[in-house]
C-alpha cells in the first residue's frame, strides 16, 4: 500500500539480496501523501511494481453493500490486500509472497507467537469476516463478474504451484516508529500532514483515508473501543508512552464521530447521515452498549 510498513518490508527483503516484485491492491481512497508514497516506491526502491485497481463504480457498490451487510464498509480492502498478492504470485510465477506486520498482534485467531503462515482460514474468517465474494452478488446490483477476483485459488492450485505466504513480523521485531524514521531518512517517506479525527498517530493507514475514520468509528459503535485504544495499547507495550498517557488519549479520541471523514464517505456512497446512523446502530453489541433515554451508553470502560 505504500505505507511505512510496505517500504520497510521491501527495504528489508532487498537487504537480504532479493529483488521483490511489489504488489498493491488499490482501494481508491488514498490520502495525498499515501498516493505519493505509493507512486514513488518503484523508483526509490528500484523494484517492479504491479498495481491492481478495480473499477471505482464496483468499489463504491462494495462500500455500500458491505456497510449494510456487516457494518464494515472496508471489506473489499481487507479481502483485496490478501487475495491480489496470491493471484499475482500465480500470474508471475513467484511462489513466495511476504506480508509485513502480523495482523493478529492485537486480535485474531492466532497468537503472535504461533509463527502461523498465510492460510485460507484466517483470510476467510478474519480478514473477510466470514463472507465470500458470492455473498455480494445481487447486492447493490453487483454481478458475479464484478466480484470474481475476490476469490483465492483452490487448494489444489495453491499446493501444486508450491505457493507459500509468510509474515515478516514473525521474524523481525515490528516497531512502527523506528521503521518510519528509517524510511523517512532513506526514502523521504511522508506521513499524514493533517491529524486524524479518531487517533493521534499520523503514520498509519495512509493508503485508506477512511480506515482511521469512519471504518474505525463503526468498530467503536459495535464494540465500544476504537483505533486509539489499539494504537495506545501498542505504544504502551513498546514503552513509547505510559499507561496514564494512553488513557488520556483514549478518552480524547475513541468516542469522536469523524464528521469530516464521514461526510466525504456519505457523498462517495450517496448515503444520508440519518440512514448511516440508523443502520450502524443495528450492529451495536449488547454486551458493550445499552440504551437509556434514547441515548447509547457504554456498559464498561476498558481503561478503568
N, C-alpha and C positions, 0 to 999 in steps of 0.2 A: 504493500500500500504506500510505500514511500515514507513511512514514518521512521522514527528513531530506531525502532527495533529492526525494521527492514534493512536500513542502512548498516546497522551493526552486524546483523547476521550475514549479509553479503560480504562485508568487510572481513569478518572472521573466517568465513569459508575461503575467501581468496588468500588469507594469510596461511592457510593450510596447503596452498599450491593448486587449488582448483579454480576453474573459471565457471561460475554458476550461470545458469540461464534464469533471469529474473522473470517471474510470472505474477501478473496483477489482475485481480478481479476488480473492475471499475464500477463502483456503485452509484456514480453520478452526483454525489453530494460532497465533493472535496472542498475544504477550505482553500482560499487562495494560496496560503503558504503550503498547504498539503499538495496542491496541484503543482506548484513549482518544484517542491522536493521530488515528487514523482517523476516529472518530466526531465529533471536533471540527473536522475540516478544512473541511466545508461552511460552518459558522458563522464560523470565524475568517478564512477566505479569501473568504467571500461568493460561493461558486460552487455550481452544481448538482452533485450527486454521485450517480452510478449505481454501486451495489454489486451484483455478481453473486455469489450464494452457492450453490454446488452442494450437493446432498444430502450430509449428513455420512456416511451409510452408503456412498454411492458413493466419497467421498473416502477413507474407511478401506480400502475394497477396492482403490482405485488405489494407496494407500500400499503395501499388501501385494504386489499384482501387480507393481508397478514394482521393488520390492526384489528379488523373485525373478527377474524378467526381466533387469534391467540393473544391479542394485546401486545404484539411485538412487530411494529412496522418494519423492523430491520431484518426480518427473517432472511430475505434474499441475500443480504451481505454475509450473514453467518454461514449460509449454505454455499455461497459463491466462493468465499475465500478458502473453503475446504475442498470443494469439488473441482474447480478450474485447475489447480496445480496437478491433481491426479490425472485429469484428462490431458493436460499438457505433457505430463511425463510419458503418457502413452503415445501422444501425437509426435513428440520429438525424440522418442526412444531414449529418455533419460530416466533410468529406473529408480534412482534415489532422489526423493524430494524432501526438503528440510524446511520446517516451520521454525519460528523463533521462540517466543515466550510460551511456556506450558500453560494452556488455557485453564487448567484446574488448580492454579496456585491459590485461588480463593474460593473455588466452588467446583462441583462436578462429581463424576462417579469414581474418580481415581484420586489417590494421594500423589502429591508431587514426588514422593519417594518411591513410587511404583516403577518409574522409568518406562511407562507404557508408551508403545508406539502408536502411530496413526492407525485408527481402526474404524470400520463402518459403524459399529455400535455407538461409539461416542459421538460420531458425526450426526447420526440419525436421532439419537435420544437426547443429546446435549445441545449441539450446535443448531440442529434443525427442529428442536423442540418436539420431536416425535412426529412431525409432519413430513410427507413426501411430496414430490412435485405433482403427482396425480391429484392430491387433495386440493390443488388450486384450480384445476380445470373446471371451467364454468363460473368461477368466482370473478367478478368484475370483467366478465366476458373474456377471460383468459382461455387460450386454446392449448392443446397438447404440444403443438409446435412452439408456442411461446415459452413453455417451461421445460422442454425436453432435455435441455442441457443441465438442469438441476438434479442430475441423477449420477451416482457413482457407477463405475463399471462393475459388472457382476464378479463374484468371487473367482470364477474360473479364469476370466480375463486378467484379473489382478495378479493371481499367482502364476499364471502362465507366462506373464511378462516380467515376473520377478520384481514387482514393484515393492518399494519399502519407503515408509514415511517416518521420520523421526523429528523430535523437537530439540532444538539446540539448547533450550533452557534446562534440559535434563543433564547437560554436561558442562555448562558454563553458568556460573553464578549470575543471576539476572538482576542488574542494578540499573534502573532506567536513567538515573541522574548521571552516573559515570558514563553510561553509553551515550547519553545526549551530549555531554561535554566533549567527549572524544569525536563524535560525529560533527559537531559544530567546528571543532578545531581542524579536522581533516577535510571536511567536505562542505563547510558553510551551511550545514543543515539549519532550517528555520523552524522555530517554534511559533505557536499562535501569537499574533500581535495583540489581539483583544482577549480579555479573560472570558472564560465560560461562565454561564449563569448558575451552574449547579456543582461546580468543583473548582478548586484552587489551582490545579495543575494546568499548565499551558503546553505540555509536551506530548499529550496523549490524544489519539483519535482524530488527527488532522485529516485523515482520509474519509471521514464521515462527520460532517458538521452536526448531525443530529444524535450521534452516539452519546455525547456528554450532555445533551439537551433533552429533547422530547422522548427519545428512546429510554434514557435513564429515568425520566420523570414517570414513565409508565411502570418501570420497575419499582419505584417508590410507591406508586399507587397500589401495586399488587402486594408488596411485602413490607412496606414501612421503612425501608432504608434505600440509599442511593449510592451513586458512584463516589461521592465524597467519603462515605464510610469505607468503601473499597480502597480508595487512594490513601486515606489516613491510616487504615489498618496496615497496608503495605509499608508506608513510610515510618510508622512506629516500629514495625518489625525490623526495618533496615536501619533504625536509630537515627532517622533524619528529623524526627520530632518526638516530643514526649506525648504520653497518653493524654495529658491535660490539654496540650495544644491541639491534638487531634479532635478531642471532644468539642472544643470551641469551634473548630472549622465545620464539624458535622452539624452543630447547632445553627451555624450561619448558612450552610448551603443545602443540606439534604431535603428540606421541605419546599424549596423555592420552585414556583411554577415558572418555567423559562419562556416568558412571553415573546421575546424576540425570535427565539428558535421555533416556538410553537406556531407563531403567525406565519413564518416562512413555510413551514411544513403544511399547514392548513391550506395555504394558497397553492402549494405544489400539488396537493391531492384533491383540492376543491371540496373540503370538508369544513363545516362550521365549528366554532369553538364549543357551542352548545351540544352539538352531536358528539364531538370528541369527548367532552366531559361525561356525558350521559353513558356512552358506551364504555369508556375507560373504567368507570365506577363498577361496572359489572364484573371486573376482574379482581376487585379487592378481596384479599384473603381474610376470611372471618376470624382467623387466628391472630391477625395483626390489627384489624380495624373493627370499630363498632360505630353506629350512628346514633347521635343524640341531638335533639332539637334541630334536625335537618343538617347536621354537621358531622363530618367523618373525624373520628378521634382515634389515635393510636392506643393500643392496649398496653404497649411496653416501650421502653427506651433501651436500645441496645447498649448505650454507653453509661447507664446507671452503675 
